[in-house]
Amino acid sequence: MATRRPNADKPLTGAALVKEVGRRIRVARSYWDAHNNRACRVEREKAMALYETLSAPERETVPQVLRVWLRYRSDKYFGAHRTSPKG
């Protein structure tokens, strides 16, 4: 049986939130490498939702290679997360 982390019902903040964002991106990348697109999409959406809650300085602490994959590589194949104005 899986163990729950302590205080699982409290929202993450600070360094714990940054760490969780990185973990989720790594999980999504591992699914991507295994060609498991459905699981990758789910993890990527969770990672993106958490990433968007980070402040600008906190976003800079997420390793660049993970940020690039989250924003560019996965958007290229799964579609843009944010809607952009057409022009």
C-alpha positions as CSV (number, residue, x, y, z in Angstrom):
1,M,0.0,0.0,0.0
2,A,1.3,3.4,-0.9
3,T,2.2,5.8,1.9
4,R,0.8,9.3,2.0
5,R,3.1,12.2,2.5
6,P,2.6,14.0,5.8
7,N,0.2,17.0,5.6
8,A,-1.0,15.7,2.2
9,D,-4.1,18.0,2.4
10,K,-2.0,21.2,2.8
11,P,-1.0,23.0,-0.4
12,L,2.8,23.0,-1.2
13,T,4.7,26.2,-1.0
14,G,8.3,27.4,-1.5
15,A,11.0,24.9,-2.0
16,A,8.6,21.9,-1.7
17,L,6.5,23.3,-4.5
18,V,9.5,23.8,-6.8
19,K,10.7,20.3,-6.0
20,E,7.3,18.8,-6.8
21,V,7.2,20.7,-10.1
22,G,10.5,19.2,-11.1
23,R,9.4,15.8,-10.0
24,R,6.3,15.9,-12.1
25,I,8.2,17.2,-15.2
26,R,10.7,14.3,-14.8
27,V,7.8,11.8,-14.5
28,A,6.2,13.2,-17.6
29,R,9.5,13.0,-19.5
30,S,9.9,9.4,-18.5
31,Y,6.4,8.6,-19.8
32,W,7.4,10.5,-23.0
33,D,10.5,8.4,-23.4
34,A,8.5,5.3,-22.9
35,H,6.0,6.4,-25.7
36,N,3.2,6.5,-23.2
37,N,1.5,9.6,-24.5
38,R,-1.7,9.5,-22.4
39,A,0.2,9.2,-19.1
40,C,2.6,11.9,-20.3
41,R,-0.2,14.3,-21.1
42,V,-1.8,13.8,-17.6
43,E,1.5,14.4,-15.8
44,R,2.4,17.3,-18.0
45,E,-0.9,19.0,-17.3
46,K,-0.4,18.5,-13.5
47,A,3.2,19.9,-13.8
48,M,2.0,22.8,-15.9
49,A,-0.7,23.7,-13.3
50,L,1.8,23.6,-10.5
51,Y,4.4,25.5,-12.6
52,E,1.9,28.3,-13.2
53,T,1.5,28.8,-9.5
54,L,5.2,29.6,-9.0
55,S,6.4,33.2,-8.8
56,A,9.0,34.4,-11.3
57,P,12.0,33.8,-8.9
58,E,10.7,30.4,-8.1
59,R,10.4,29.5,-11.8
60,E,14.1,30.4,-12.2
61,T,15.0,27.7,-9.7
62,V,13.4,24.9,-11.7
63,P,16.3,23.5,-13.9
64,Q,16.3,25.0,-17.3
65,V,16.3,21.7,-19.2
66,L,13.0,20.8,-17.4
67,R,11.5,24.3,-18.1
68,V,12.4,24.0,-21.8
69,W,10.9,20.5,-22.1
70,L,7.7,21.6,-20.3
71,R,7.2,24.7,-22.4
72,Y,8.6,23.9,-25.8
73,R,9.0,20.2,-26.4
74,S,5.8,19.1,-25.0
75,D,3.8,22.0,-26.4
76,K,5.0,21.1,-29.8
77,Y,3.4,17.7,-29.6
78,F,0.5,18.1,-27.2
79,G,-0.6,21.6,-28.2
80,A,-0.1,25.0,-26.6
81,H,-1.2,25.1,-23.0
82,R,-2.1,28.8,-23.2
83,T,-4.3,30.2,-25.9
84,S,-2.4,32.8,-28.0
85,P,-4.1,35.6,-29.9
86,K,-4.3,35.0,-33.6
87,G,-2.7,37.7,-35.7
